[in-house]
């Protein structure tokens, strides 16, 4: 499971991540972006968060 969450720091004062749900680190990964939260229009600065073993499988 992959959650695309680039606006999590923009639309709320209380950002949420799917990875805070118990057990989610075992099965989920999350995509996020610094471009949105720091008003860097046109920049592509992102990150993939999750369990290291899951990320290595996808690379």
PDBQT receptor file of N, H, CA, C and O in Angstrom, charges set to zero:
ATOM      1  N   UNK A   1       0.842  -1.167   0.000  1.00  0.00    +0.000 N 
ATOM      2  CA  UNK A   1       0.000   0.000   0.000  1.00  0.00    +0.000 C 
ATOM      3  C   UNK A   1       0.891   1.236   0.000  1.00  0.00    +0.000 C 
ATOM      4  O   UNK A   1       1.854   1.314   0.763  1.00  0.00    +0.000 OA
ATOM      5  N   UNK A   2       0.570   2.195  -0.854  1.00  0.00    +0.000 N 
ATOM      6  H   UNK A   2      -0.212   2.132  -1.474  1.00  0.00    +0.000 HD
ATOM      7  CA  UNK A   2       1.309   3.449  -0.916  1.00  0.00    +0.000 C 
ATOM      8  C   UNK A   2       0.323   4.607  -0.753  1.00  0.00    +0.000 C 
ATOM      9  O   UNK A   2      -0.687   4.676  -1.454  1.00  0.00    +0.000 OA
ATOM     10  N   UNK A   3       0.623   5.507   0.169  1.00  0.00    +0.000 N 
ATOM     11  H   UNK A   3       1.444   5.451   0.738  1.00  0.00    +0.000 HD
ATOM     12  CA  UNK A   3      -0.203   6.680   0.426  1.00  0.00    +0.000 C 
ATOM     13  C   UNK A   3       0.524   7.910  -0.111  1.00  0.00    +0.000 C 
ATOM     14  O   UNK A   3       1.641   8.205   0.314  1.00  0.00    +0.000 OA
ATOM     15  N   UNK A   4      -0.098   8.623  -1.035  1.00  0.00    +0.000 N 
ATOM     16  H   UNK A   4      -1.005   8.383  -1.380  1.00  0.00    +0.000 HD
ATOM     17  CA  UNK A   4       0.465   9.852  -1.585  1.00  0.00    +0.000 C 
ATOM     18  C   UNK A   4      -0.055  11.001  -0.724  1.00  0.00    +0.000 C 
ATOM     19  O   UNK A   4      -1.253  11.286  -0.746  1.00  0.00    +0.000 OA
ATOM     20  N   UNK A   5       0.814  11.663   0.031  1.00  0.00    +0.000 N 
ATOM     21  H   UNK A   5       1.787  11.432   0.049  1.00  0.00    +0.000 HD
ATOM     22  CA  UNK A   5       0.390  12.601   1.057  1.00  0.00    +0.000 C 
ATOM     23  C   UNK A   5       1.109  13.956   0.946  1.00  0.00    +0.000 C 
ATOM     24  O   UNK A   5       1.593  14.458   1.960  1.00  0.00    +0.000 OA
ATOM     25  N   UNK A   6       1.197  14.569  -0.250  1.00  0.00    +0.000 N 
ATOM     26  H   UNK A   6       0.803  14.161  -1.074  1.00  0.00    +0.000 HD
ATOM     27  CA  UNK A   6       2.001  15.776  -0.396  1.00  0.00    +0.000 C 
ATOM     28  C   UNK A   6       1.424  17.028   0.262  1.00  0.00    +0.000 C 
ATOM     29  O   UNK A   6       2.158  17.987   0.501  1.00  0.00    +0.000 OA
ATOM     30  N   UNK A   7       0.149  17.036   0.553  1.00  0.00    +0.000 N 
ATOM     31  H   UNK A   7      -0.447  16.257   0.359  1.00  0.00    +0.000 HD
ATOM     32  CA  UNK A   7      -0.455  18.223   1.148  1.00  0.00    +0.000 C 
ATOM     33  C   UNK A   7      -0.633  18.104   2.658  1.00  0.00    +0.000 C 
ATOM     34  O   UNK A   7      -1.290  18.951   3.262  1.00  0.00    +0.000 OA
ATOM     35  N   UNK A   8      -0.065  17.077   3.279  1.00  0.00    +0.000 N 
ATOM     36  H   UNK A   8       0.469  16.388   2.789  1.00  0.00    +0.000 HD
ATOM     37  CA  UNK A   8      -0.284  16.850   4.711  1.00  0.00    +0.000 C 
ATOM     38  C   UNK A   8       0.212  18.001   5.576  1.00  0.00    +0.000 C 
ATOM     39  O   UNK A   8      -0.339  18.231   6.652  1.00  0.00    +0.000 OA
ATOM     40  N   UNK A   9       1.225  18.723   5.144  1.00  0.00    +0.000 N 
ATOM     41  H   UNK A   9       1.673  18.536   4.270  1.00  0.00    +0.000 HD
ATOM     42  CA  UNK A   9       1.741  19.833   5.933  1.00  0.00    +0.000 C 
ATOM     43  C   UNK A   9       1.110  21.168   5.547  1.00  0.00    +0.000 C 
ATOM     44  O   UNK A   9       1.378  22.183   6.191  1.00  0.00    +0.000 OA
ATOM     45  N   UNK A  10       0.281  21.183   4.511  1.00  0.00    +0.000 N 
ATOM     46  H   UNK A  10       0.063  20.359   3.988  1.00  0.00    +0.000 HD
ATOM     47  CA  UNK A  10      -0.280  22.422   3.992  1.00  0.00    +0.000 C 
ATOM     48  C   UNK A  10      -1.724  22.640   4.441  1.00  0.00    +0.000 C 
ATOM     49  O   UNK A  10      -2.092  23.756   4.805  1.00  0.00    +0.000 OA
ATOM     50  N   UNK A  11      -2.521  21.622   4.421  1.00  0.00    +0.000 N 
ATOM     51  H   UNK A  11      -2.222  20.715   4.125  1.00  0.00    +0.000 HD
ATOM     52  CA  UNK A  11      -3.960  21.763   4.615  1.00  0.00    +0.000 C 
ATOM     53  C   UNK A  11      -4.419  21.688   6.065  1.00  0.00    +0.000 C 
ATOM     54  O   UNK A  11      -5.610  21.850   6.331  1.00  0.00    +0.000 OA
ATOM     55  N   UNK A  12      -3.530  21.453   6.994  1.00  0.00    +0.000 N 
ATOM     56  H   UNK A  12      -2.563  21.321   6.777  1.00  0.00    +0.000 HD
ATOM     57  CA  UNK A  12      -3.939  21.288   8.377  1.00  0.00    +0.000 C 
ATOM     58  C   UNK A  12      -2.836  21.713   9.341  1.00  0.00    +0.000 C 
ATOM     59  O   UNK A  12      -1.654  21.704   8.996  1.00  0.00    +0.000 OA
ATOM     60  N   UNK A  13      -3.235  22.081  10.539  1.00  0.00    +0.000 N 
ATOM     61  H   UNK A  13      -4.195  22.088  10.820  1.00  0.00    +0.000 HD
ATOM     62  CA  UNK A  13      -2.259  22.389  11.583  1.00  0.00    +0.000 C 
ATOM     63  C   UNK A  13      -1.763  21.115  12.264  1.00  0.00    +0.000 C 
ATOM     64  O   UNK A  13      -0.772  21.143  12.995  1.00  0.00    +0.000 OA
ATOM     65  N   UNK A  14      -2.448  20.008  12.024  1.00  0.00    +0.000 N 
ATOM     66  H   UNK A  14      -3.252  19.985  11.431  1.00  0.00    +0.000 HD
ATOM     67  CA  UNK A  14      -2.085  18.733  12.632  1.00  0.00    +0.000 C 
ATOM     68  C   UNK A  14      -1.844  17.693  11.531  1.00  0.00    +0.000 C 
ATOM     69  O   UNK A  14      -2.724  16.878  11.251  1.00  0.00    +0.000 OA
ATOM     70  N   UNK A  15      -0.656  17.715  10.902  1.00  0.00    +0.000 N 
ATOM     71  H   UNK A  15       0.059  18.377  11.129  1.00  0.00    +0.000 HD
ATOM     72  CA  UNK A  15      -0.369  16.749   9.833  1.00  0.00    +0.000 C 
ATOM     73  C   UNK A  15      -0.521  15.318  10.321  1.00  0.00    +0.000 C 
ATOM     74  O   UNK A  15      -0.175  14.998  11.458  1.00  0.00    +0.000 OA
ATOM     75  N   UNK A  16      -1.041  14.465   9.454  1.00  0.00    +0.000 N 
ATOM     76  H   UNK A  16      -1.323  14.725   8.530  1.00  0.00    +0.000 HD
ATOM     77  CA  UNK A  16      -1.208  13.061   9.782  1.00  0.00    +0.000 C 
ATOM     78  C   UNK A  16      -0.498  12.201   8.749  1.00  0.00    +0.000 C 
ATOM     79  O   UNK A  16      -0.366  12.566   7.581  1.00  0.00    +0.000 OA
ATOM     80  N   UNK A  17      -0.059  11.071   9.210  1.00  0.00    +0.000 N 
ATOM     81  H   UNK A  17      -0.167  10.774  10.159  1.00  0.00    +0.000 HD
ATOM     82  CA  UNK A  17       0.604  10.108   8.340  1.00  0.00    +0.000 C 
ATOM     83  C   UNK A  17      -0.039   8.750   8.525  1.00  0.00    +0.000 C 
ATOM     84  O   UNK A  17      -0.388   8.369   9.642  1.00  0.00    +0.000 OA
ATOM     85  N   UNK A  18      -0.195   8.026   7.446  1.00  0.00    +0.000 N 
ATOM     86  H   UNK A  18       0.089   8.335   6.538  1.00  0.00    +0.000 HD
ATOM     87  CA  UNK A  18      -0.724   6.668   7.527  1.00  0.00    +0.000 C 
ATOM     88  C   UNK A  18       0.200   5.785   8.364  1.00  0.00    +0.000 C 
ATOM     89  O   UNK A  18      -0.237   4.778   8.921  1.00  0.00    +0.000 OA
ATOM     90  N   UNK A  19       1.464   6.159   8.451  1.00  0.00    +0.000 N 
ATOM     91  H   UNK A  19       1.819   6.977   7.999  1.00  0.00    +0.000 HD
ATOM     92  CA  UNK A  19       2.436   5.347   9.175  1.00  0.00    +0.000 C 
ATOM     93  C   UNK A  19       2.261   5.417  10.691  1.00  0.00    +0.000 C 
ATOM     94  O   UNK A  19       2.919   4.672  11.416  1.00  0.00    +0.000 OA
ATOM     95  N   UNK A  20       1.385   6.298  11.184  1.00  0.00    +0.000 N 
ATOM     96  H   UNK A  20       0.851   6.904  10.594  1.00  0.00    +0.000 HD
ATOM     97  CA  UNK A  20       1.110   6.364  12.619  1.00  0.00    +0.000 C 
ATOM     98  C   UNK A  20       0.091   5.317  13.059  1.00  0.00    +0.000 C 
ATOM     99  O   UNK A  20      -0.086   5.093  14.256  1.00  0.00    +0.000 OA
ATOM    100  N   UNK A  21      -0.573   4.682  12.113  1.00  0.00    +0.000 N 
ATOM    101  H   UNK A  21      -0.428   4.865  11.140  1.00  0.00    +0.000 HD
ATOM    102  CA  UNK A  21      -1.546   3.637  12.433  1.00  0.00    +0.000 C 
ATOM    103  C   UNK A  21      -0.789   2.376  12.849  1.00  0.00    +0.000 C 
ATOM    104  O   UNK A  21       0.143   1.959  12.161  1.00  0.00    +0.000 OA
ATOM    105  N   UNK A  22      -1.182   1.766  13.970  1.00  0.00    +0.000 N 
ATOM    106  H   UNK A  22      -1.939   2.105  14.529  1.00  0.00    +0.000 HD
ATOM    107  CA  UNK A  22      -0.483   0.559  14.407  1.00  0.00    +0.000 C 
ATOM    108  C   UNK A  22      -0.424  -0.508  13.302  1.00  0.00    +0.000 C 
ATOM    109  O   UNK A  22      -1.439  -0.856  12.699  1.00  0.00    +0.000 OA
ATOM    110  N   UNK A  23       0.777  -1.009  13.057  1.00  0.00    +0.000 N 
ATOM    111  H   UNK A  23       1.602  -0.726  13.547  1.00  0.00    +0.000 HD
ATOM    112  CA  UNK A  23       0.997  -2.043  12.044  1.00  0.00    +0.000 C 
ATOM    113  C   UNK A  23       1.253  -1.513  10.646  1.00  0.00    +0.000 C 
ATOM    114  O   UNK A  23       1.645  -2.277   9.764  1.00  0.00    +0.000 OA
ATOM    115  N   UNK A  24       1.042  -0.230  10.422  1.00  0.00    +0.000 N 
ATOM    116  H   UNK A  24       0.723   0.391  11.138  1.00  0.00    +0.000 HD
ATOM    117  CA  UNK A  24       1.200   0.328   9.073  1.00  0.00    +0.000 C 
ATOM    118  C   UNK A  24       2.644   0.271   8.574  1.00  0.00    +0.000 C 
ATOM    119  O   UNK A  24       2.872   0.110   7.375  1.00  0.00    +0.000 OA
ATOM    120  N   UNK A  25       3.618   0.399   9.470  1.00  0.00    +0.000 N 
ATOM    121  H   UNK A  25       3.433   0.530  10.444  1.00  0.00    +0.000 HD
ATOM    122  CA  UNK A  25       5.020   0.354   9.037  1.00  0.00    +0.000 C 
ATOM    123  C   UNK A  25       5.379  -0.987   8.418  1.00  0.00    +0.000 C 
ATOM    124  O   UNK A  25       6.358  -1.089   7.678  1.00  0.00    +0.000 OA
ATOM    125  N   UNK A  26       4.597  -2.010   8.713  1.00  0.00    +0.000 N 
ATOM    126  H   UNK A  26       3.801  -1.927   9.313  1.00  0.00    +0.000 HD
ATOM    127  CA  UNK A  26       4.865  -3.337   8.146  1.00  0.00    +0.000 C 
ATOM    128  C   UNK A  26       4.385  -3.458   6.705  1.00  0.00    +0.000 C 
ATOM    129  O   UNK A  26       4.935  -4.251   5.940  1.00  0.00    +0.000 OA
ATOM    130  N   UNK A  27       3.374  -2.689   6.320  1.00  0.00    +0.000 N 
ATOM    131  H   UNK A  27       2.927  -2.045   6.941  1.00  0.00    +0.000 HD
ATOM    132  CA  UNK A  27       2.758  -2.890   5.004  1.00  0.00    +0.000 C 
ATOM    133  C   UNK A  27       2.644  -1.644   4.138  1.00  0.00    +0.000 C 
ATOM    134  O   UNK A  27       2.380  -1.754   2.940  1.00  0.00    +0.000 OA
ATOM    135  N   UNK A  28       2.838  -0.462   4.714  1.00  0.00    +0.000 N 
ATOM    136  H   UNK A  28       3.052  -0.373   5.687  1.00  0.00    +0.000 HD
ATOM    137  CA  UNK A  28       2.572   0.774   3.964  1.00  0.00    +0.000 C 
ATOM    138  C   UNK A  28       3.842   1.577   3.723  1.00  0.00    +0.000 C 
ATOM    139  O   UNK A  28       4.822   1.467   4.461  1.00  0.00    +0.000 OA
ATOM    140  N   UNK A  29       3.798   2.383   2.674  1.00  0.00    +0.000 N 
ATOM    141  H   UNK A  29       3.002   2.472   2.075  1.00  0.00    +0.000 HD
ATOM    142  CA  UNK A  29       4.820   3.386   2.397  1.00  0.00    +0.000 C 
ATOM    143  C   UNK A  29       4.093   4.689   2.121  1.00  0.00    +0.000 C 
ATOM    144  O   UNK A  29       2.932   4.686   1.713  1.00  0.00    +0.000 OA
ATOM    145  N   UNK A  30       4.772   5.793   2.342  1.00  0.00    +0.000 N 
ATOM    146  H   UNK A  30       5.715   5.795   2.674  1.00  0.00    +0.000 HD
ATOM    147  CA  UNK A  30       4.135   7.091   2.136  1.00  0.00    +0.000 C 
ATOM    148  C   UNK A  30       5.044   7.988   1.301  1.00  0.00    +0.000 C 
ATOM    149  O   UNK A  30       6.246   8.087   1.547  1.00  0.00    +0.000 OA
ATOM    150  N   UNK A  31       4.450   8.627   0.326  1.00  0.00    +0.000 N 
ATOM    151  H   UNK A  31       3.473   8.547   0.126  1.00  0.00    +0.000 HD
ATOM    152  CA  UNK A  31       5.147   9.624  -0.482  1.00  0.00    +0.000 C 
ATOM    153  C   UNK A  31       4.783  10.996   0.066  1.00  0.00    +0.000 C 
ATOM    154  O   UNK A  31       3.621  11.255   0.378  1.00  0.00    +0.000 OA
ATOM    155  N   UNK A  32       5.767  11.869   0.182  1.00  0.00    +0.000 N 
ATOM    156  H   UNK A  32       6.711  11.659  -0.072  1.00  0.00    +0.000 HD
ATOM    157  CA  UNK A  32       5.500  13.225   0.628  1.00  0.00    +0.000 C 
ATOM    158  C   UNK A  32       6.394  14.171  -0.151  1.00  0.00    +0.000 C 
ATOM    159  O   UNK A  32       7.316  13.739  -0.842  1.00  0.00    +0.000 OA
ATOM    160  N   UNK A  33       6.121  15.461  -0.036  1.00  0.00    +0.000 N 
ATOM    161  H   UNK A  33       5.372  15.812   0.526  1.00  0.00    +0.000 HD
ATOM    162  CA  UNK A  33       6.833  16.445  -0.837  1.00  0.00    +0.000 C 
ATOM    163  C   UNK A  33       7.165  17.673  -0.001  1.00  0.00    +0.000 C 
ATOM    164  O   UNK A  33       6.315  18.195   0.721  1.00  0.00    +0.000 OA
ATOM    165  N   UNK A  34       8.391  18.121  -0.106  1.00  0.00    +0.000 N 
ATOM    166  H   UNK A  34       9.081  17.697  -0.693  1.00  0.00    +0.000 HD
ATOM    167  CA  UNK A  34       8.764  19.387   0.522  1.00  0.00    +0.000 C 
ATOM    168  C   UNK A  34       8.372  20.560  -0.369  1.00  0.00    +0.000 C 
ATOM    169  O   UNK A  34       8.255  21.686   0.114  1.00  0.00    +0.000 OA
ATOM    170  N   UNK A  35       8.169  20.316  -1.649  1.00  0.00    +0.000 N 
ATOM    171  H   UNK A  35       8.264  19.401  -2.041  1.00  0.00    +0.000 HD
ATOM    172  CA  UNK A  35       7.837  21.377  -2.598  1.00  0.00    +0.000 C 
ATOM    173  C   UNK A  35       6.546  22.092  -2.218  1.00  0.00    +0.000 C 
ATOM    174  O   UNK A  35       6.468  23.316  -2.314  1.00  0.00    +0.000 OA
ATOM    175  N   UNK A  36       5.538  21.345  -1.790  1.00  0.00    +0.000 N 
ATOM    176  H   UNK A  36       5.602  20.350  -1.712  1.00  0.00    +0.000 HD
ATOM    177  CA  UNK A  36       4.243  21.941  -1.448  1.00  0.00    +0.000 C 
ATOM    178  C   UNK A  36       4.319  22.760  -0.173  1.00  0.00    +0.000 C 
ATOM    179  O   UNK A  36       3.827  23.888  -0.139  1.00  0.00    +0.000 OA
ATOM    180  N   UNK A  37       4.921  22.223   0.870  1.00  0.00    +0.000 N 
ATOM    181  H   UNK A  37       5.320  21.306   0.842  1.00  0.00    +0.000 HD
ATOM    182  CA  UNK A  37       4.918  22.881   2.171  1.00  0.00    +0.000 C 
ATOM    183  C   UNK A  37       5.859  24.080   2.252  1.00  0.00    +0.000 C 
ATOM    184  O   UNK A  37       5.707  24.915   3.143  1.00  0.00    +0.000 OA
ATOM    185  N   UNK A  38       6.830  24.184   1.341  1.00  0.00    +0.000 N 
ATOM    186  H   UNK A  38       6.953  23.505   0.617  1.00  0.00    +0.000 HD
ATOM    187  CA  UNK A  38       7.762  25.293   1.364  1.00  0.00    +0.000 C 
ATOM    188  C   UNK A  38       7.613  26.211   0.150  1.00  0.00    +0.000 C 
ATOM    189  O   UNK A  38       8.515  26.986  -0.167  1.00  0.00    +0.000 OA
ATOM    190  N   UNK A  39       6.452  26.114  -0.534  1.00  0.00    +0.000 N 
ATOM    191  H   UNK A  39       5.719  25.485  -0.277  1.00  0.00    +0.000 HD
ATOM    192  CA  UNK A  39       6.134  26.984  -1.678  1.00  0.00    +0.000 C 
ATOM    193  C   UNK A  39       7.232  27.010  -2.735  1.00  0.00    +0.000 C 
ATOM    194  O   UNK A  39       7.601  28.077  -3.226  1.00  0.00    +0.000 OA
ATOM    195  N   UNK A  40       7.744  25.857  -3.077  1.00  0.00    +0.000 N 
ATOM    196  H   UNK A  40       7.444  24.991  -2.677  1.00  0.00    +0.000 HD
ATOM    197  CA  UNK A  40       8.780  25.762  -4.099  1.00  0.00    +0.000 C 
ATOM    198  C   UNK A  40       8.152  25.252  -5.391  1.00  0.00    +0.000 C 
ATOM    199  O   UNK A  40       8.414  24.132  -5.831  1.00  0.00    +0.000 OA
ATOM    200  N   UNK A  41       7.330  26.089  -5.978  1.00  0.00    +0.000 N 
ATOM    201  H   UNK A  41       7.118  26.998  -5.621  1.00  0.00    +0.000 HD
ATOM    202  CA  UNK A  41       6.623  25.701  -7.203  1.00  0.00    +0.000 C 
ATOM    203  C   UNK A  41       7.621  25.290  -8.285  1.00  0.00    +0.000 C 
ATOM    204  O   UNK A  41       8.601  25.988  -8.545  1.00  0.00    +0.000 OA
ATOM    205  N   UNK A  42       7.353  24.160  -8.900  1.00  0.00    +0.000 N 
ATOM    206  H   UNK A  42       6.556  23.593  -8.689  1.00  0.00    +0.000 HD
ATOM    207  CA  UNK A  42       8.210  23.662  -9.963  1.00  0.00    +0.000 C 
ATOM    208  C   UNK A  42       9.358  22.782  -9.495  1.00  0.00    +0.000 C 
ATOM    209  O   UNK A  42       9.931  22.038 -10.290  1.00  0.00    +0.000 OA
ATOM    210  N   UNK A  43       9.695  22.856  -8.230  1.00  0.00    +0.000 N 
ATOM    211  H   UNK A  43       9.230  23.460  -7.583  1.00  0.00    +0.000 HD
ATOM    212  CA  UNK A  43      10.747  21.997  -7.687  1.00  0.00    +0.000 C 
ATOM    213  C   UNK A  43      10.168  20.617  -7.459  1.00  0.00    +0.000 C 
ATOM    214  O   UNK A  43       8.973  20.486  -7.193  1.00  0.00    +0.000 OA
ATOM    215  N   UNK A  44      10.965  19.619  -7.554  1.00  0.00    +0.000 N 
ATOM    216  H   UNK A  44      11.935  19.725  -7.770  1.00  0.00    +0.000 HD
ATOM    217  CA  UNK A  44      10.540  18.243  -7.281  1.00  0.00    +0.000 C 
ATOM    218  C   UNK A  44      11.413  17.690  -6.165  1.00  0.00    +0.000 C 
ATOM    219  O   UNK A  44      12.394  16.988  -6.408  1.00  0.00    +0.000 OA
ATOM    220  N   UNK A  45      11.034  18.021  -4.938  1.00  0.00    +0.000 N 
ATOM    221  H   UNK A  45      10.237  18.591  -4.741  1.00  0.00    +0.000 HD
ATOM    222  CA  UNK A  45      11.760  17.559  -3.770  1.00  0.00    +0.000 C 
ATOM    223  C   UNK A  45      10.816  16.679  -2.967  1.00  0.00    +0.000 C 
ATOM    224  O   UNK A  45       9.883  17.178  -2.338  1.00  0.00    +0.000 OA
ATOM    225  N   UNK A  46      11.050  15.399  -2.985  1.00  0.00    +0.000 N 
ATOM    226  H   UNK A  46      11.808  14.993  -3.495  1.00  0.00    +0.000 HD
ATOM    227  CA  UNK A  46      10.133  14.492  -2.314  1.00  0.00    +0.000 C 
ATOM    228  C   UNK A  46      10.842  13.458  -1.477  1.00  0.00    +0.000 C 
ATOM    229  O   UNK A  46      12.070  13.390  -1.425  1.00  0.00    +0.000 OA
ATOM    230  N   UNK A  47      10.019  12.649  -0.819  1.00  0.00    +0.000 N 
ATOM    231  H   UNK A  47       9.022  12.704  -0.861  1.00  0.00    +0.000 HD
ATOM    232  CA  UNK A  47      10.576  11.596   0.018  1.00  0.00    +0.000 C 
ATOM    233  C   UNK A  47       9.647  10.395   0.047  1.00  0.00    +0.000 C 
ATOM    234  O   UNK A  47       8.437  10.520  -0.147  1.00  0.00    +0.000 OA
ATOM    235  N   UNK A  48      10.222   9.253   0.286  1.00  0.00    +0.000 N 
ATOM    236  H   UNK A  48      11.204   9.152   0.443  1.00  0.00    +0.000 HD
ATOM    237  CA  UNK A  48       9.493   8.005   0.464  1.00  0.00    +0.000 C 
ATOM    238  C   UNK A  48       9.778   7.535   1.878  1.00  0.00    +0.000 C 
ATOM    239  O   UNK A  48      10.936   7.387   2.268  1.00  0.00    +0.000 OA
ATOM    240  N   UNK A  49       8.722   7.300   2.644  1.00  0.00    +0.000 N 
ATOM    241  H   UNK A  49       7.782   7.420   2.327  1.00  0.00    +0.000 HD
ATOM    242  CA  UNK A  49       8.854   6.892   4.036  1.00  0.00    +0.000 C 
ATOM    243  C   UNK A  49       8.249   5.515   4.224  1.00  0.00    +0.000 C 
ATOM    244  O   UNK A  49       7.266   5.164   3.572  1.00  0.00    +0.000 OA
ATOM    245  N   UNK A  50       8.836   4.743   5.111  1.00  0.00    +0.000 N 
ATOM    246  H   UNK A  50       9.635   5.028   5.641  1.00  0.00    +0.000 HD
ATOM    247  CA  UNK A  50       8.290   3.424   5.398  1.00  0.00    +0.000 C 
ATOM    248  C   UNK A  50       9.351   2.488   5.924  1.00  0.00    +0.000 C 
ATOM    249  O   UNK A  50      10.460   2.903   6.261  1.00  0.00    +0.000 OA
ATOM    250  N   UNK A  51       9.003   1.240   5.988  1.00  0.00    +0.000 N 
ATOM    251  H   UNK A  51       8.102   0.902   5.714  1.00  0.00    +0.000 HD
ATOM    252  CA  UNK A  51       9.882   0.186   6.455  1.00  0.00    +0.000 C 
ATOM    253  C   UNK A  51      11.031   0.019   5.460  1.00  0.00    +0.000 C 
ATOM    254  O   UNK A  51      10.799  -0.092   4.256  1.00  0.00    +0.000 OA
ATOM    255  N   UNK A  52      12.249   0.001   5.952  1.00  0.00    +0.000 N 
ATOM    256  H   UNK A  52      12.437   0.091   6.930  1.00  0.00    +0.000 HD
ATOM    257  CA  UNK A  52      13.434  -0.079   5.075  1.00  0.00    +0.000 C 
ATOM    258  C   UNK A  52      13.376  -1.296   4.150  1.00  0.00    +0.000 C 
ATOM    259  O   UNK A  52      13.742  -1.197   2.979  1.00  0.00    +0.000 OA
ATOM    260  N   UNK A  53      12.929  -2.420   4.652  1.00  0.00    +0.000 N 
ATOM    261  H   UNK A  53      12.631  -2.501   5.603  1.00  0.00    +0.000 HD
ATOM    262  CA  UNK A  53      12.866  -3.631   3.825  1.00  0.00    +0.000 C 
ATOM    263  C   UNK A  53      11.877  -3.464   2.676  1.00  0.00    +0.000 C 
ATOM    264  O   UNK A  53      12.141  -3.930   1.568  1.00  0.00    +0.000 OA
ATOM    265  N   UNK A  54      10.751  -2.812   2.920  1.00  0.00    +0.000 N 
ATOM    266  H   UNK A  54      10.537  -2.434   3.821  1.00  0.00    +0.000 HD
ATOM    267  CA  UNK A  54       9.769  -2.575   1.860  1.00  0.00    +0.000 C 
ATOM    268  C   UNK A  54      10.295  -1.615   0.807  1.00  0.00    +0.000 C 
ATOM    269  O   UNK A  54      10.042  -1.800  -0.383  1.00  0.00    +0.000 OA
ATOM    270  N   UNK A  55      11.008  -0.615   1.223  1.00  0.00    +0.000 N 
ATOM    271  H   UNK A  55      11.213  -0.465   2.190  1.00  0.00    +0.000 HD
ATOM    272  CA  UNK A  55      11.560   0.362   0.279  1.00  0.00    +0.000 C 
ATOM    273  C   UNK A  55      12.632  -0.292  -0.587  1.00  0.00    +0.000 C 
ATOM    274  O   UNK A  55      12.694  -0.024  -1.787  1.00  0.00    +0.000 OA
ATOM    275  N   UNK A  56      13.470  -1.136  -0.012  1.00  0.00    +0.000 N 
ATOM    276  H   UNK A  56      13.420  -1.354   0.963  1.00  0.00    +0.000 HD
ATOM    277  CA  UNK A  56      14.515  -1.816  -0.792  1.00  0.00    +0.000 C 
ATOM    278  C   UNK A  56      13.915  -2.740  -1.844  1.00  0.00    +0.000 C 
ATOM    279  O   UNK A  56      14.466  -2.860  -2.939  1.00  0.00    +0.000 OA
ATOM    280  N   UNK A  57      12.809  -3.387  -1.541  1.00  0.00    +0.000 N 
ATOM    281  H   UNK A  57      12.362  -3.290  -0.652  1.00  0.00    +0.000 HD
ATOM    282  CA  UNK A  57      12.145  -4.277  -2.508  1.00  0.00    +0.000 C 
ATOM    283  C   UNK A  57      11.690  -3.494  -3.714  1.00  0.00    +0.000 C 
ATOM    284  O   UNK A  57      11.775  -3.981  -4.841  1.00  0.00    +0.000 OA
ATOM    285  N   UNK A  58      11.204  -2.274  -3.489  1.00  0.00    +0.000 N 
ATOM    286  H   UNK A  58      11.136  -1.878  -2.573  1.00  0.00    +0.000 HD
ATOM    287  CA  UNK A  58      10.678  -1.454  -4.589  1.00  0.00    +0.000 C 
ATOM    288  C   UNK A  58      11.744  -0.755  -5.398  1.00  0.00    +0.000 C 
ATOM    289  O   UNK A  58      11.432  -0.205  -6.454  1.00  0.00    +0.000 OA
ATOM    290  N   UNK A  59      12.979  -0.749  -4.958  1.00  0.00    +0.000 N 
ATOM    291  H   UNK A  59      13.233  -1.196  -4.100  1.00  0.00    +0.000 HD
ATOM    292  CA  UNK A  59      14.008   0.001  -5.696  1.00  0.00    +0.000 C 
ATOM    293  C   UNK A  59      14.734  -0.850  -6.697  1.00  0.00    +0.000 C 
ATOM    294  O   UNK A  59      15.625  -0.362  -7.392  1.00  0.00    +0.000 OA
TER     295      UNK A  59
